[in-house]
């Protein structure tokens, strides 16, 4: 997958609730009126290693004006404020105070003001108060910690219309008053005990339950982990998926510039039409599996509108980030299996060291995938080595048996969990498929994701123009064997079972500029402009910016102005799925969710086609 690059994090947001404010004598707030209906939100605007940019936004959420404001918070001892603007910032040890300047103290209802600073150190704010009250708009109770998260609910007595829930008690320094019961992220009851029976449900339906505690000051604590419940009867639940794999890649970096979150799988309708998700990517370095982007993976706090559950992340909950969102998705769609994918185009260079000690590599991957913080999120592992015993971003010379040996070690460690691999689609004679023992390795995998796309593109700047994902060969194809049918045939000939081969679909197009002819085979001057990278563009953009001109080898192409693009459409995907069925393939997969339309039309075509 040629374009798997990591995007830099644009920003990090923390909405900080009151959590045991460290009061300081002498910090009088007589001039600051109490504001229980106002919030203070911290945004990390940039990070340059030994320093960062910070921004606070104070918003008046009440019905009357605020005349002045004071924000207080704690930083770890290794984190400090440097220069600040639009506020007077002082500190006493690790406790920091920001007061409005003369011109920005008054805030009308619904309005907000901001101030910023440059900081040093790695820490994040905690124990925030606004005008002596909670920064999340809660009651004015400085010094009173919110309650802890209750235990994960357990379900019993499930019927067509009801379920009994029980959970472990939360703790609080002043005492727990009651519990809110959340169904699919929305409060359905408040109870004083640690159990609740929810009635009036729909038969054969999936629900997700969690709970949060309230203390005697009515502060809410973190939401518990959720439990999935499927009511009996009705024949409902997730739609039948048959025995075909319908898998999509979710990229960890898509939450940044693309603003594509796990929740988008729900709002687009795609989550109900897939069977598996590959989370991309974990790194491979020093012969071991490693976290790819810790902030995106398990630290980023999602707001309520970004969250699958509809509940905002708390600053002190045990797990945030994409991993927690995937956990919430699985609670809502329990048929979906999630695999942690390691490597990819950028990080495949690390597999050469991994191949030197496959057992140690497998152990490191197992330990990471089964980290107690997120062990329930993943159902297996995907190895994306681009390419064993061949050249990708780097060249590998581990030998034809290295891939098989690596996967044998991974299977031995992961046992009956899912083990899969993304593999080349170079079906040319003597090409990448022929250089590795994919047949021998296939005994250790559940399936191969055959990357039947990126055959041709604007890395050949002058062309000739050609579809990047041809299903079959055609007169004038630039390179023999660079098509789906030849790749699948070569795997079968090597001895890989058809049911262990998935056909790949790209949810994007590749294109050239400086092209004068409609038909493939034209000359070009370079890569066509793209939103994130020259020569590549999402389907959701191309479908309107450069509508299709025709079809070649089962893939659409489009000539608009001087630009020439090729990409798959719902129609070509359905035809490719019919071909996959005729070949006895195990299903299909795609790279990647964010290229689809907001209503998931490509996922729908893939799912219905299988």
C-alpha positions, -999 to +999 in steps of 0.1 A: +000+000+000+021+028-014+007+058+003+005+048+040+022+078+055+017+091+090+002+126+093+015+149+120-009+155+148-026+189+143-037+195+178-048+178+211-078+188+231-085+182+267-117+192+284-108+192+320-133+184+348-127+194+384-105+168+400-093+178+435-082+214+431-050+222+451-061+253+469-035+281+475-038+306+503-035+342+492-051+335+458-081+356+465-109+355+439-131+382+452-132+399+418-143+368+400-180+359+402-189+322+405-197+308+371-211+273+373-224+277+338-191+284+321-164+261+308-126+263+303-111+241+276-074+235+270-060+229+235-025+218+227-019+237+195+016+224+187+044+202+200+081+206+191+097+181+214+110+202+243+081+227+241+045+231+231+019+257+224-011+259+247-045+277+243-073+280+268-109+290+258-133+303+284-170+300+272-200+315+289-226+287+287-251+305+310-278+331+305-261+361+322-229+379+314-196+372+331-176+403+341-142+386+349-126+352+349-098+332+366-086+299+353-064+277+376-047+244+369-018+222+380+012+211+358+036+183+366+069+197+380+086+192+347+061+213+328+060+251+329+044+282+312+068+305+293+055+335+275+017+341+276-007+365+259-042+378+264-041+368+301-019+375+332-004+341+341+014+335+374+023+304+394+031+292+429+051+260+424+032+237+401-001+256+405-008+281+377-033+310+376-045+330+346-066+361+350-082+381+323-066+414+311-086+446+311-102+442+277-114+406+277-129+400+312-165+404+301-181+375+283-217+377+270-239+346+272-228+321+245-196+340+238-160+329+245-125+343+249-091+327+245-056+331+258-025+313+249+011+305+260+042+287+250+052+260+274+081+236+281+079+199+292+057+170+284+028+174+309-009+182+305-031+204+328-050+188+356-072+200+385-087+228+366-111+254+381-128+284+365-138+311+389-136+286+417-159+260+401-154+231+378-140+237+343-165+214+327-194+236+339-202+214+369-210+226+404-187+249+423-170+224+447-132+231+447-114+204+467-140+177+461-128+150+438-153+134+414-160+097+420-140+069+403-153+049+374-176+020+385-168-015+374-178-027+340-214-038+340-223-075+336-255-086+320-279-114+331-314-124+326-315-113+290-350-116+274-367-103+243-374-070+260-352-067+292-318-072+307-305-070+343-272-051+348-249-052+378-216-034+384-189-029+410-192+002+432-173+034+426-154+052+453-154+089+463-137+110+489-171+125+501-193+095+492-212+082+461-248+093+459-261+074+429-253+060+394-264+070+359-271+040+336-262+047+300-277+028+271-259+034+238-243+065+255-276+081+267-288+081+303-318+059+308-319+058+346-304+070+378-303+045+407-288+044+442-279+007+440-253-012+419-278-029+397-306-020+373-331-039+351-338-021+318-372-029+303-390-020+271-362-031+248-367-045+212-362-082+205-332-093+186-314-059+190-279-049+200-274-025+229-243-012+248-245-003+285-221+016+308-225+034+341-211+065+358-212+075+394-224+108+410-210+121+443-229+140+470-221+173+452-236+158+420-203+156+402-201+128+377-170+106+374-155+087+344-178+064+325-172+027+330-162+003+302-193-009+283-209-043+280-227-055+248-261-070+251-281-087+224-318-093+233-333-126+224-359-133+197-367-112+167-341-126+144-325-092+144-291-080+154-263-075+129-272-084+093-260-118+081-226-116+066-222-152+053-188-167+053-171-139+033-146-115+049-155-078+044-126-059+058-116-023+059-084-005+070-088+022+096-058+045+098-046+059+131-037+092+115-070+097+098-083+115+129-061+144+122-063+163+089-090+140+075-111+143+107-122+107+102-130+090+135-142+056+144-177+071+148-178+078+111-181+040+106-214+043+124-228+075+109-219+063+074-236+029+079-204+011+071-201-006+105-232-027+098-218-040+065-183-052+074-169-081+093-134-070+102-112-039+107-075-037+103-061-009+125-031+006+108-003+008+118+018-004+146+055+001+140+082-026+135+115-014+149+144-031+165+130-065+156+099-059+176+063-046+174+058-011+188+031+015+191+027+037+160+012+069+174+005+068+211-015+100+211-039+088+184-039+052+197-047+055+233-044+091+246-065+115+225-097+126+243-127+126+220-156+149+226-191+136+229-200+144+192-168+126+181-174+095+202-192+063+192-209+062+226-219+099+225-201+105+258-170+126+260-137+111+272-126+122+307-090+133+313-083+106+338-101+076+323-079+044+319-081+044+281-088+070+255-079+074+218-088+052+189-084+020+209-113+031+232-134+041+203-129+007+187-139-008+220-171+012+219-177+002+183-174-035+191-199-031+220-223-017+195-215-041+167-203-073+184-199-092+151-169-070+141-134-083+147-105-059+149-069-068+140-038-047+148-018-043+116+019-038+118+043-025+092+029-009+061+049+009+034+067+032+058+075+008+086+083-024+067+120-019+069+119-032+104+109-067+093+145-075+083+155-075+120+123-092+130+131-121+106+164-127+124+146-138+156+109-146+147+101-159+182+112-127+199+093-107+174+061-127+179+064-124+217+068-086+214+037-084+192+017-106+215+026-085+245+016-053+228-016-065+213-026-080+247-016-051+268-041-051+297-053-016+288-067-027+255-065-065+253-103-067+247-100-045+216-081-068+193-090-102+179-057-109+162-028-095+142-021-085+106+015-085+093+020-060+065+055-066+052+062-047+020+080-068+008+097-099+020+128-108-001+120-079-024+121-041-026+094-016-014+104+016+004+136-004+013+149-036-001+149-069+019+172-098+014+160-121+042+154-150+018+124-168+004+117-186+037+118-156+060+081-147+056+070-183+063+093-185+094+080-152+108+044-162+104+050-196+119+063-179+150+034-155+151+008-183+147+026-203+174+023-174+198-012-162+189-028-196+188-064-196+176-065-158+173-067-143+138-034-141+120-034-124+086-010-107+062-011-081+035+007-093+004+020-082-030-001-084-061+029-085-085+018-114-107+046-110-133+069-138-140+098-137-115+080-109-097+075-104-060+050-134-056+077-157-070+104-144-046+087-156-014+072-189-002+037-176+001+023-211-002+043-224+027+034-194+048-003-197+040-007-226+064-002-201+093-026-174+082-064-171+081-061-151+049-039-129+027-050-093+019-037-092-017-030-056-025-046-056-060-042-018-066-014+007-071-002-013-101+003+020-120+006+056-110+023+090-114+056+078-100+060+072-137+056+109-143+053+108-181+029+079-182+016+061-200-017+066-182-032+033-169-058+022-144-041+017-110-063-014-102-070-033-134-090-065-128-076-081-159-050-075-186-058-054-217-042-044-249-015-018-241-012-026-204+022-011-194+035-043-176+024-079-180+013-095-148+003-062-132-034-070-127-057-087-103-064-118-123-028-126-129-019-121-093-046-144-080-038-170-105-001-169-095-010-174-058-032-203-067-005-219-089+019-216-060-005-235-038-023-209-018-059-219-012-084-196-030-104-192+003-073-176+019-071-149-007-090-116-004-093-092-033-082-056-025-100-024-035-086+011-032-111+038-021-090+064-040-078+072-075-044+078-090-038+104-116-016+123-140-017+159-153-007+172-188-028+145-204-046+152-237-063+119-246-093+103-229-083+066-234-055+050-213-020+050-227-016+088-230+015+108-221+016+131-191+038+158-175+035+147-139+012+139-110-023+154-109-029+177-079-043+159-048-057+171-015-030+154+006-005+141-020+001+148-057-011+119-079-037+106-054-072+116-044-101+101-025-131+086-043-154+109-024-137+139-041-132+124-076-168+112-081-178+149-085-146+167-093-137+143-122-166+120-131-159+089-150-152+089-188-152+051-193-141+017-180-110-003-188-101-038-174-129-035-148-118-001-135-132+033-142-111+061-156-118+099-160-103+126-182-112+162-170-092+191-183-056+181-184-060+156-156-065+118-160-076+096-131-085+060-125-106+047-096-132+022-086-169+031-084-198+012-069-204-003-103-169-015-108-166-028-072-198-049-077-183-064-108-150-072-090-170-088-062-188-110-086-154-120-101-141-127-065-171-150-059-165-168-091-129-175-081-139-189-047-120-161-029-125-156+008-138-121+004-125-086-001-109-058+018-102-021+011-078+007+018-093+027+036-125+040+052-120+077+049-119+077+011-155+067+009-185+090+008-203+101+040-230+075+034-205+047+027-215+039-009-183+020-017-186-002+014-222-009+005-212-020-030-185-043-017-207-058+010-237-064-013-215-077-041-202-105-018 
